Amino acid sequence: MLVAFGLGCVAADDPKPACNQQNAGQMWPEAANHDAAARSKLARCGELQICTRTVWRYRWESVTVRLDQLPGGSKFRKPAECEVSAAEPPEKPVVASSTGSN
């Protein structure tokens, strides 16, 4: 479970580098280059990108997509394993007190 929590924060903590000749063929988030479990999870969640060369330039391209990322796919929900867990505790409900002053 510690690995799954760490993967959720990878994209937010690791700024995407410029895609150029030096990192062509590399994946982003960086953890995907070294960890097969991270690569698999990021691919399932549609967050894995690879630096590729097009005709005129280099650019980051998504390797996979989720159904909810497709046009018109808003009726599909993001898989639970792809949700980032909030680091903050849930808000406490405000309880109205019934102290009457006469």
C-alpha positions as CSV (number, residue, x, y, z in Angstrom):
1,M,0.0,0.0,0.0
2,L,2.9,2.3,0.6
3,V,4.0,2.0,-3.0
4,A,0.4,2.8,-4.3
5,F,0.3,5.9,-2.1
6,G,3.7,7.0,-3.4
7,L,2.7,6.6,-7.0
8,G,-0.2,8.9,-6.6
9,C,2.1,11.8,-5.7
10,V,4.7,11.1,-8.4
11,A,3.1,13.2,-11.1
12,A,2.5,16.2,-8.8
13,D,6.0,16.2,-7.3
14,D,8.0,15.4,-10.5
15,P,7.8,18.3,-13.0
16,K,7.7,17.1,-16.6
17,P,11.0,17.8,-18.3
18,A,11.2,19.2,-21.8
19,C,11.1,16.4,-24.4
20,N,14.3,16.6,-26.4
21,Q,17.0,14.4,-28.0
22,Q,18.6,13.7,-24.6
23,N,15.5,12.0,-23.1
24,A,13.9,10.6,-26.3
25,G,12.5,7.2,-25.4
26,Q,12.2,8.0,-21.7
27,M,8.9,7.8,-19.8
28,W,7.3,10.3,-17.6
29,P,6.7,10.2,-14.6
30,E,10.3,9.2,-14.1
31,A,9.4,6.3,-11.7
32,A,8.1,4.4,-14.8
33,N,11.7,4.2,-16.2
34,H,12.9,2.1,-13.2
35,D,9.9,0.4,-11.6
36,A,7.7,-2.1,-13.5
37,A,4.9,-1.8,-11.0
38,A,4.8,1.9,-11.3
39,R,4.9,1.7,-15.1
40,S,2.0,-0.8,-15.0
41,K,-0.2,1.3,-12.7
42,L,0.5,4.6,-14.6
43,A,-0.3,2.8,-17.9
44,R,-3.6,1.5,-16.5
45,C,-4.5,5.0,-15.2
46,G,-3.7,6.6,-18.5
47,E,-1.0,8.8,-17.0
48,L,2.1,7.3,-18.6
49,Q,3.8,9.3,-21.3
50,I,6.9,8.7,-23.5
51,C,9.1,11.2,-25.2
52,T,8.9,10.6,-29.0
53,R,10.3,12.3,-32.1
54,T,7.8,13.4,-34.7
55,V,8.8,14.7,-38.1
56,W,9.9,18.1,-37.0
57,R,10.2,18.0,-33.2
58,Y,10.1,15.9,-30.0
59,R,7.0,15.7,-27.8
60,W,5.4,13.8,-24.9
61,E,2.8,11.3,-26.1
62,S,0.4,9.3,-24.0
63,V,0.9,5.6,-24.2
64,T,-2.6,4.6,-23.0
65,V,-5.9,6.4,-22.2
66,R,-8.8,5.6,-19.9
67,L,-12.4,5.5,-21.2
68,D,-13.2,8.6,-19.1
69,Q,-10.4,10.5,-20.9
70,L,-12.0,10.0,-24.4
71,P,-14.2,12.6,-25.9
72,G,-17.8,12.0,-24.7
73,G,-16.5,9.7,-22.0
74,S,-17.6,11.9,-19.1
75,K,-20.2,9.3,-18.1
76,F,-17.4,6.9,-17.1
77,R,-15.8,7.4,-13.7
78,K,-12.1,7.4,-13.0
79,P,-11.0,4.0,-11.6
80,A,-10.7,3.9,-7.8
81,E,-7.1,2.8,-8.1
82,C,-6.2,5.9,-10.0
83,E,-7.7,8.3,-7.5
84,V,-5.2,10.3,-5.5
85,S,-5.9,10.0,-1.8
86,A,-6.2,13.3,0.0
87,A,-3.5,14.1,2.5
88,E,-5.8,16.3,4.5
89,P,-8.3,14.7,6.9
90,P,-12.0,15.2,6.0
91,E,-13.6,18.4,7.4
92,K,-15.5,18.1,10.7
93,P,-19.2,18.9,10.4
94,V,-20.3,22.0,12.2
95,V,-22.8,21.2,14.9
96,A,-25.2,24.0,15.9
97,S,-25.6,24.4,19.6
98,S,-29.0,24.9,21.0
99,T,-28.1,27.3,23.8
100,G,-31.1,29.6,24.2
101,S,-30.6,33.0,25.8
102,N,-33.7,34.7,27.2
